Amino acid sequence: MKGVLERLRKGYGKKLVALHTWNGWIIVILALTGLLLVGGFWRGLLGEGRVWLKWLHIAVGVASILPVIYYLLLAGKHWKQLRQKPWQRLNVIVVLAMLLGWFGSGVLLWQFKAVGPRVSNVALVVHDLLTWIGLPYIIYHSITRTKWLKEPARRSIKPEARPAAAGKKAEVVAAGGAGSQQGPSSPQPVYTRRAFIRGAIGVGLAVTVGPTFLKWLGDSFGSIGGTTAVDKLLEENANKLVPNPVPLPDSAQVVGGGAQGRFRIYTVTDIPTFTNENWSFTIDGLVNNKFKWNWEEFLKLKRKVQVSDFHCVTGWSVYNNTWEGIPLRELLQQAGVKPNAQTVKFYSGDGVYTDTLTLDQANMDDVMVAVMHDGKPIPSDLGGPVRLIVPKMYAYKSVKWLNRIELIEGEHVGYWEQRGYSNDAWVGLS
């Protein structure tokens, strides 16, 4: 009977080891793919591969629930083994909570169109928060449970030759006294070698991850209106166009109350910069009147103010933006669209990015060629000096650094649509 129980115990232990191994690989893949997906450098370099990477991230994320389910089937036995180990029980609860939180928030981000921006926004914050807390925790958990750290012989310094009693005493202290009974005269170690190494690893992770985590925390929660981040971008604005646009009264008063949320800066190229000498704005193609304005001329065009929300497919939003600019339909009316024109094509000043709207979409009343945000010029990092705003669609339609509009016959496949994004960019539930 004893032999049978021993075999069962060993078999159960092997299952737990295999479970930890698979779960570890899943987390490594999710961490690597997630970092590549959000990194601005990689977004441009990966091109179409980014879409495949996104689907790999989603597929592995969905599969991450399988080890959790498998563990729950074994949890009864494991919980009994941890009956006298409250800290290990707490560790199991924490890890399960993080895994389930990652899975749930990831599914909501995957189904962003079905759940709508508000839910996606919350899911993104939860997903990010669990990543900032969870990854360091899991790294710490994994490193501090390696064989090297768990086996005293591998982390102890062998004592030099000395009398037997002293040598024995030194061995006990070096090993942290684990499993040994020390006599009354034996000094108790204040801090074992294992505890010291665990503490050092913890401090190292805190020093490495801490500042970045605090920056993320401040960006996400520190400024309700997002003004601090945008003001900083304005101070660092690389564009050198003069004069600055003079805001209309509604724009200067920020009738939207100030943007709520934080813009995340994504680009597929280096951020371009402009001066009065190298900037111009063109409308051409299938139009009756072709225009090419320089900066001073462009600022003389009649502008309007609108308040609208801004949504990204990656899950974040910025609400109540006060945009000032020229409604696109008014520019098209001024140019005079020819009967055979079907599509409005937009060019970015980076020389790479393009996208399109149908004529019906382009004539929506809130599609704007914007020059100001919350009463201030649009900084270069956010697509200034001029960018397209299409509030009812996700942000990859709102072309940054807009400097040309062309009316064409037929269709054109935009930059991200060529790389797997849907041409149907309508925002989901409001």
C-alpha positions in Angstrom: 0.0 0.0 0.0 2.8 2.3 0.9 4.5 1.7 -2.5 1.2 2.5 -4.3 0.8 5.8 -2.5 4.4 6.7 -3.3 3.9 6.0 -7.0 0.7 8.1 -7.0 2.5 10.9 -5.2 5.3 10.9 -7.7 2.8 10.8 -10.7 1.0 13.8 -9.2 4.2 15.6 -8.8 5.2 15.0 -12.4 1.8 16.4 -13.5 2.4 19.6 -11.5 5.9 20.0 -13.0 4.6 19.5 -16.5 1.8 22.0 -15.8 4.3 24.7 -14.5 6.5 24.1 -17.6 3.7 24.6 -20.1 2.4 27.6 -18.2 5.9 29.1 -18.2 6.3 28.8 -21.9 2.8 30.3 -22.5 3.7 33.3 -20.4 7.1 33.7 -22.1 5.4 33.7 -25.6 2.7 36.1 -24.5 5.2 38.5 -22.9 7.5 38.5 -26.0 4.7 38.9 -28.5 2.9 41.5 -26.4 6.1 43.6 -26.1 6.7 43.4 -29.8 3.1 44.4 -30.6 3.2 47.6 -28.5 6.7 48.7 -29.4 6.7 51.6 -31.9 9.9 50.4 -33.5 8.6 46.9 -34.1 5.2 48.1 -35.4 6.9 49.6 -38.4 9.6 46.9 -38.9 7.2 43.9 -38.7 4.8 45.3 -41.3 2.3 42.6 -42.2 4.0 40.3 -39.8 2.5 42.3 -37.0 -1.0 41.0 -37.9 0.2 37.4 -37.7 2.0 38.2 -34.5 -1.2 39.6 -33.1 -3.1 36.4 -34.0 -0.4 34.3 -32.4 -0.7 36.4 -29.2 -4.5 35.9 -29.3 -4.3 32.1 -30.0 -1.7 31.5 -27.2 -3.8 33.8 -24.9 -6.9 31.7 -25.5 -4.9 28.5 -25.0 -3.6 29.9 -21.6 -6.9 28.9 -20.0 -6.1 25.2 -20.6 -3.4 24.9 -17.9 -5.6 26.7 -15.5 -8.5 24.3 -16.1 -6.1 21.3 -15.8 -4.8 22.6 -12.5 -8.3 23.1 -11.1 -8.9 19.4 -11.8 -5.9 18.6 -9.6 -6.5 21.4 -7.1 -8.2 19.2 -4.5 -5.1 17.1 -3.9 -2.7 20.0 -4.1 -4.8 22.0 -1.6 -4.6 19.2 0.9 -0.8 19.1 0.5 -0.7 22.9 1.3 -2.9 22.6 4.4 -0.1 23.7 6.7 1.5 26.1 4.2 -0.6 29.3 4.1 1.9 31.3 2.1 2.0 28.8 -0.6 -1.8 28.7 -0.7 -1.8 32.5 -1.1 0.7 32.2 -3.9 -1.5 29.7 -5.7 -4.5 32.1 -5.3 -2.5 35.1 -6.6 -1.2 33.3 -9.6 -4.6 31.9 -10.5 -6.1 35.4 -10.2 -3.5 36.9 -12.5 -3.9 34.2 -15.1 -7.7 34.5 -15.1 -7.4 38.3 -15.2 -5.1 38.2 -18.1 -7.3 35.8 -19.9 -10.5 37.7 -19.3 -9.1 41.1 -20.2 -7.4 39.7 -23.2 -10.6 38.2 -24.6 -12.4 41.6 -24.1 -9.6 43.3 -26.0 -9.8 40.7 -28.8 -13.5 41.3 -29.1 -13.2 45.1 -29.0 -15.8 45.7 -31.6 -18.4 43.6 -29.9 -17.9 45.1 -26.4 -17.3 48.7 -27.4 -14.7 51.3 -26.4 -15.7 51.7 -22.7 -15.2 48.1 -21.9 -12.1 47.9 -24.0 -10.6 50.8 -22.1 -11.1 49.1 -18.8 -9.8 45.8 -20.1 -6.6 47.4 -21.4 -5.8 49.1 -18.1 -6.5 45.7 -16.3 -4.3 43.8 -18.8 -1.5 46.4 -18.5 -1.7 46.4 -14.7 -1.6 42.6 -14.5 1.4 42.6 -16.8 3.3 45.2 -14.8 2.7 43.3 -11.6 2.4 39.8 -12.8 5.5 39.4 -14.9 8.0 40.6 -12.2 6.1 38.4 -9.7 6.3 35.3 -11.9 10.0 36.0 -12.8 10.7 36.3 -9.1 8.7 33.2 -8.3 10.5 31.2 -11.0 14.1 32.3 -10.2 13.8 31.8 -6.4 12.6 28.3 -6.9 15.4 27.1 -9.2 17.5 24.1 -8.2 20.5 26.2 -7.5 18.7 28.3 -4.9 16.8 25.4 -3.3 19.8 23.1 -2.9 22.1 24.2 0.0 25.1 22.5 -1.4 25.0 24.6 -4.5 24.8 27.9 -2.8 27.0 27.3 0.2 30.7 28.2 0.6 32.7 25.2 1.8 34.4 25.9 5.1 38.2 25.8 5.3 39.8 22.9 7.1 39.4 23.4 10.9 38.7 21.4 14.0 35.8 19.1 13.6 33.4 20.9 16.0 34.1 24.3 14.4 33.8 22.9 10.9 30.4 21.3 11.7 29.2 24.6 13.2 30.2 26.5 10.1 28.4 24.1 7.8 25.2 24.5 9.8 25.4 28.3 9.6 26.4 28.3 5.9 23.4 26.1 5.1 21.0 28.3 6.9 20.4 25.8 9.7 17.9 24.0 7.4 16.9 20.7 9.0 19.5 20.9 11.8 19.3 21.3 15.5 21.8 23.7 17.0 22.9 23.6 20.5 22.3 26.4 23.0 25.7 28.0 22.3 25.2 28.0 18.5 24.4 31.4 17.1 21.2 31.6 15.1 21.7 33.1 11.6 20.0 36.4 11.3 19.7 36.2 7.6 20.2 33.0 5.6 22.0 32.9 2.3 18.9 31.8 0.5 16.9 34.7 2.0 19.6 37.2 1.1 19.6 36.0 -2.6 15.8 36.1 -2.8 15.8 39.6 -1.3 18.5 40.7 -3.8 16.5 39.4 -6.7 13.4 41.2 -5.4 15.2 44.5 -5.1 16.8 44.1 -8.5 13.4 43.6 -10.1 11.9 46.5 -8.2 14.7 48.8 -9.3 14.5 47.7 -12.9 10.8 47.6 -13.3 9.7 50.2 -10.7 10.4 53.5 -12.6 8.8 52.3 -15.8 5.8 51.0 -13.8 5.4 54.4 -12.0 5.6 56.2 -15.3 2.8 54.0 -16.7 0.8 54.6 -13.5 1.2 58.3 -13.8 0.3 58.4 -17.5 -2.8 56.2 -16.9 -4.2 57.7 -13.8 -2.2 60.9 -12.9 -3.8 63.3 -15.3 -7.6 63.0 -15.7 -7.7 65.3 -18.7 -4.4 64.1 -20.3 -3.2 67.7 -20.4 0.1 67.1 -18.7 1.2 64.6 -21.3 0.0 66.7 -24.3 1.6 69.9 -22.9 4.9 68.0 -22.6 4.6 66.9 -26.2 4.0 70.5 -27.2 7.1 71.6 -25.4 9.0 69.0 -27.4 7.2 69.7 -30.7 9.6 69.2 -33.5 7.5 71.2 -36.0 8.7 74.8 -36.6 5.8 76.4 -38.5 5.0 80.0 -37.9 2.7 81.6 -37.0 0.8 79.4 -34.7 -2.9 79.1 -35.5 -5.1 81.5 -33.4 -7.8 79.5 -31.7 -11.5 80.3 -32.2 -13.4 81.2 -28.9 -14.9 77.8 -28.5 -11.5 76.2 -29.0 -9.7 78.6 -26.7 -12.3 77.9 -24.0 -12.0 74.1 -24.7 -15.7 73.6 -24.9 -15.2 69.8 -24.5 -13.9 70.4 -21.0 -10.4 69.0 -21.8 -9.5 65.6 -23.3 -10.0 62.7 -20.9 -7.5 59.9 -21.4 -4.0 59.5 -22.7 -2.8 59.3 -26.3 -0.5 56.4 -27.0 2.0 57.2 -29.7 2.2 54.6 -32.5 4.0 55.2 -35.8 5.2 53.1 -38.7 8.0 55.5 -39.6 10.2 58.0 -37.8 8.1 61.0 -36.8 8.5 63.6 -39.6 9.1 67.3 -38.9 8.0 70.3 -40.9 8.9 74.0 -41.4 7.3 76.7 -43.5 9.7 75.8 -46.3 8.9 72.1 -46.6 5.2 72.0 -45.7 2.2 72.3 -48.1 -1.3 71.0 -48.3 -2.7 69.7 -51.6 -6.1 68.6 -53.0 -5.9 67.1 -56.4 -7.0 64.1 -58.5 -10.6 64.0 -59.9 -11.5 67.6 -58.8 -12.5 70.6 -60.8 -10.2 72.9 -58.8 -6.8 71.8 -57.6 -5.3 73.5 -54.6 -1.9 73.8 -53.0 -1.6 75.9 -49.9 1.4 76.9 -47.9 1.1 77.2 -44.2 0.2 80.9 -44.1 -2.5 80.4 -46.7 -3.9 77.2 -45.1 -4.4 79.1 -41.8 -6.6 81.6 -43.6 -9.2 78.9 -44.4 -12.4 79.0 -42.4 -12.2 76.6 -39.4 -14.9 75.2 -37.1 -14.8 73.5 -33.7 -16.2 70.1 -32.7 -16.0 67.9 -29.7 -15.5 64.2 -30.3 -14.0 61.0 -29.0 -10.9 59.2 -30.3 -10.7 55.4 -30.3 -7.8 53.0 -31.1 -8.2 49.4 -32.1 -5.7 48.4 -29.4 -8.2 49.3 -26.7 -7.5 52.8 -25.6 -9.6 56.0 -26.1 -9.4 59.7 -25.4 -12.8 61.3 -24.8 -14.1 64.8 -25.2 -11.4 66.2 -27.5 -12.0 69.7 -28.7 -10.8 69.7 -32.3 -10.5 72.8 -34.5 -10.1 72.6 -38.2 -11.8 72.5 -41.6 -14.7 70.0 -42.1 -13.6 67.7 -44.9 -16.8 68.0 -46.8 -16.2 71.8 -47.1 -12.8 71.3 -48.6 -14.3 68.8 -51.1 -17.0 71.3 -52.0 -14.4 74.0 -52.6 -12.4 71.6 -54.8 -15.5 70.4 -56.7 -15.6 66.6 -56.9 -15.9 65.2 -60.5 -18.7 62.6 -61.2 -16.4 59.7 -61.7 -14.6 60.1 -58.4 -15.4 57.3 -56.0 -12.8 57.4 -53.2 -11.0 60.0 -51.1 -7.4 59.0 -50.6 -5.3 60.6 -47.8 -1.5 60.9 -47.8 0.7 61.2 -44.7 3.7 63.5 -44.7 5.8 60.6 -43.6 5.8 59.5 -47.3 4.6 56.0 -46.4 1.1 55.9 -44.8 -2.1 56.2 -46.8 -5.8 55.4 -46.2 -9.1 56.1 -47.7 -12.8 56.9 -47.2 -15.7 56.6 -49.5 -17.3 59.8 -50.6 -20.3 59.1 -48.4 -18.0 58.6 -45.4 -15.9 61.6 -46.3 -19.0 63.8 -46.2 -20.0 62.9 -42.7 -20.4 66.1 -40.7 -17.7 65.2 -38.1 -14.8 64.3 -40.4 -12.3 67.1 -40.0 -8.9 68.2 -41.2 -7.7 69.4 -37.8 -5.1 71.9 -36.9 -5.7 72.4 -33.2 -6.5 70.1 -30.2 -8.0 71.6 -27.0 -7.1 75.1 -28.1 -3.4 74.4 -28.9 -1.5 73.3 -32.0 -1.3 69.6 -32.6 2.3 68.4 -31.7 4.3 66.4 -34.1 4.1 63.2 -32.0 0.3 63.4 -32.3 0.2 63.9 -36.0 0.6 67.7 -36.3 0.6 70.2 -37.7 -2.4 68.8 -39.6 -4.2 65.5 -39.2 -7.4 63.8 -40.2 -10.0 63.1 -37.6 -12.7 60.5 -38.3 -14.5 60.1 -34.9 -16.9 57.3 -35.9 -14.0 55.1 -37.1 -11.0 53.6 -35.3 -7.9 55.8 -35.4 -6.0 54.1 -38.2 -8.3 56.0 -40.5 -7.4 59.3 -38.9 -4.2 59.9 -40.9 -1.4 61.7 -39.1 0.7 64.5 -40.7 -1.9 64.9 -43.5 -0.6 66.9 -46.4 -2.5 65.7 -49.5 -6.0 64.6 -50.4 -6.6 62.9 -53.8 -9.9 62.0 -55.3 -9.6 58.8 -57.3 -11.7 56.4 -59.2 -12.0 52.9 -57.8 -10.5 51.7 -54.6 -7.2 52.0 -52.8 -6.0 49.7 -50.0 -4.6 51.6 -47.1 -1.3 50.9 -45.2 -2.8 48.8 -42.4 -5.5 47.3 -44.6 -2.7 45.9 -46.7 -1.3 44.3 -43.6 -4.5 42.6 -42.5 -6.7 45.3 -40.8 -10.3 45.4 -41.8 -11.5 48.2 -44.1 -14.5 48.3 -41.9 -13.2 50.6 -39.2 -16.5 51.6 -37.6 -16.3 52.0 -33.9 -18.3 49.4 -31.9 -20.8 50.0 -29.1 -20.8 53.6 -27.7 
